[in-house]
């Protein structure tokens, strides 16, 4: 979180200050990538880029505080996912194994460094195995740090539905944890 400096940073970014925009990007990019890793792993980087283009296009019109900004960015992200899914349904795609992509990131790439943690990757992979609505609700609540009402707006659902989806998803994940703390696959 940027904190008390957020209004000044947002204003400067809206006026074209690259350093201010960089602060916004550094704050939200890791969360966006985690969200996309769960809801659309194959296109996470592309969707993040498209999301930031949408942010740039609308930044001068945005009004609100930091939590509202986060919700606005994740709303754009969700719309990008839905558009990507519609486009993907119209054309054939080929999945590339993640092992083929190893080593493509620059050695000083902070997002690649952040995603290196095994526990983060394992947790996101487990969340991604949940039904899509449960996974999305969990990622928006936990990774994006959004409140139930914001997640409900983004997902187009009622707050109670978001609570139920989050609860069921977290319960399912907890059931997969064995006594030794390792993940067990449910069949």
Number of C-alpha atoms within 10 A of each C-alpha: 13 14 9 10 10 17 15 11 20 25 17 16 20 20 13 14 13 12 12 19 20 14 17 20 13 15 14 18 18 19 19 26 22 22 28 25 20 23 23 19 16 16 15 19 15 13 24 21 15 16 23 19 13 15 20 15 11 11 20 15 9 14 13 11 13 18 15 14 18 22 20 18 21 25 18 21 24 20 16 19 21 14 13 15 13 11 11 11 10 8 7 7 8 6 6 9 9 9 7 8 9 8 9 8 12 10 9 8 9 13 14 15 12 11 14 11 10 9 10 13 15 12 13 20 15 17 23 22 15 18 12 16 15 22 24 25 27 28 25 25 18 14 16 22 16 21 15 19 15 22 26 19 14 21 19 10 12 13 17 12 14 26 19 13 20 23 15 17 23 17 11 15 19 13 13 16 13 11 8 6 9 9 16 14 12 8 3
